[in-house]
């Protein structure tokens, strides 16, 4: 299961910042030099992910890709008027925090990816969260009843059924205990499925319905 989860981790980069400039873009920091304009830096590194100004100094954060390390945050400081590059360097604290968040996501994925099943009222639900980032869902409801006359004699029996299915891709935000599953449906729609741990091992409250993990495999 652990190896398969790695495929879904590709979708978790949004939780820790999206790299600007493409693969191994961190190498371009070697081309930085004091006095560069903001526009020159953006042309070299791509668009930043954050910017904050204080006391005449603007700190701009770029998430840059570095081989074997993934996305790494670099803080660049601009001063003066017009603004010129003053200093730059890796934000080691933020990188460490991002790795911790990725670890939490990996743990959540390992415990939540799989096939979930639940039955409530007259509705049976199945949710398959595959480790390759795809998902499917199915719902089947059935209702039946009878009608009687004044004497209590059954005069009619009736039944009805409805079904629903969906599929697409999914990503996760949260921990193994609670969070949100974002789904992008194959028909173009999207939505969020919330989940929360309950006092029942192997089961979760998924969108308010108790569903239990019937298999670590999604199919």
N, C-alpha and C positions, 0 to 999 in steps of 0.2 A: 504493500500500500504506500509506503514512504516514497518509493521511486516514482509512482504515478502522480502523487501529490505535487511533485516538482513542476508538472505541466501547468497546474492551476496557479502556482506561484508567479508565473509570468504575468498574470492579471493583477497581482497585488502591488505592482510598482506604483500605482496611483496613490497608495497609502503612504508612501515615503518620498514622493516627488517623482516627476517624469523627467528623464534626462533630456537636456537640450543638446543639439548638435550631432546626435547619432552615436554610433559605436565608438568607444574609446575617445570620446570628445575631450576628456580631461587632459589629454596630451597637448591640447591647444593652449593651455595655460602657460606653456613654455614660451609662447609668442607674446605674452603680455609684457608691457613696459610702462613705467610711471609716466603720467602725462597723457595717456591715451584718452580720447573722448568716450563718452558713454556710447555713442553711435558706433564708434570703431570697435568697442568691446562686444556689443551686441552682434555686429557683423561677423565677428570671429567666433563667438561662443553660442550664439542663438539667443532666444528670448529668456529672460530670467523668470524665476518662479515667485520671487518676493522682493519687495523693496521697502525700506524704512529710513526716514530722515530724522536726525536729532543734532542740534547744536552745529549746524552747518556741515554735517557729514551725512552722506547717504550711503547706507549699506545695502548692497544688492546681492541676492543669493541666486546662484546658478547651480542646478543639479546636473552634473556632468558624468558621463559614463566612464568607468575605469575598468579595464580588463581584470577579471578574477575578483573584483570587489563589488561590481555593480554600480548603482548610482551613488555618487558622492557629492555632498553639498560644498560649494566654495563661496565664501563671502568676499565680495570686492567692495572697497571703500572709495567713494568719490568725494572730492572736496573742491572748493573754489567756485568761481563764477566767471566763465562757464565751467561746468564740472569737469574735473580731470581725475583719472585713476591715480589713487594715492598708494594703496596697498591691497594685498589679496592673500588668501590662504584657505586651506581646507577647514571646515567647521567640524572638528573631530567629535565634539559632544553631540551634535545633531546626527552625525553619521552613526554613532553608537546607539542613539535612541531609535534611529530608523531600523537598525538591525534587530533591535529588541522587538519593535513592532512587527517586523517580518517573521520573527520567531513565534509571536503570538498568533499571527495569521496561519503559519504552517501548522501549529498545534490545532487550531480551529478546523482547518481543512481536513486534517487527518481524522478528526473525530466526527465531522459532519458529512463529509463525502460518503455516499452510499445510497441505499434504497430505504426509504421511509414509508411506513404504512400506518393508516389510522381509520377508524370507523366511528362515526358519531351520528346519532339520530338514525337516518336511513341512508347515509352517504358514506361510501367507501372512497378513501383518497390514497393515492400513491404518488410519491415524489422521488425521482431519481436524480441525484446530484453526482455526476460523473467527474472523475479526477482529471479528465482532459478538458474541462471547462464547459461541457455540454450538459443539458438537463432535459428531463421530460416530466410531465405531470399528467395524471389521469384522475377523473372523478366519475363516479357512477352512483346515482340515487334511484331508489325504487320505493314506491308507495302503493299500498293496497288497502282495501276496506270492503265492507258489506253494507247493504241497506235492508231494513226490515219493515214489514207492514205493521199495522196497529196491533195485530195479534202476536207480534214477535217472530213472525215467519220471515226467513231470509228470502228476499225477492230479487236481489241483485248483488253481484260481486264485481269489484273494479280494481284495476291496477294501472300504474303508470311508472315509467322509467325515463331517466335522462342521463346523458353522458357528456363529458367534456374532456378534451385533451389539449396539451400544449407542449412545445419544445423550443429550444433555443440555447442560449449561452448564459452562464452565471458567474458572478464574482461574489466575494464575501467581505463584509466589514464588521469586525467585532472579535469576540473571543469564543472559546468553546462553550461558555455559559450563556451568552446572549449576544445578539447583534442583528444584522440585516443581510439578507441575500438579495442582491440585485440581479434581476433576470432581464435579458434582452430576447424577446420572442422572435421566432423565425418569421412571423407575419409583420414585423416592424414595430410592434408594441413593446413596452417595457414596464417594469414595476418593481416593487420591493416586497420581500417576504420576511417578516420579523420572526425571530425565534428566541426562546427563553427556556433555560433549564427548569425542570420540575422535580419533585421528590419521587422520581421513578427512574431508576437506572436504565440507560439505553433509550430513554424517551425524551422528547422535547415538546413544548407548546409551540406549534408552528402556525402563525397567523391565528392564534387562539384555539387551535385544534390539537389535541394530544396525538402525536405520531411517534411511532417507535421504529428504531433502526433495525430492519429485518436482515440486512446484509451489508457488508463493507463494500461489496460490488454494487454498482448502480443499476444493473440489469438483472 
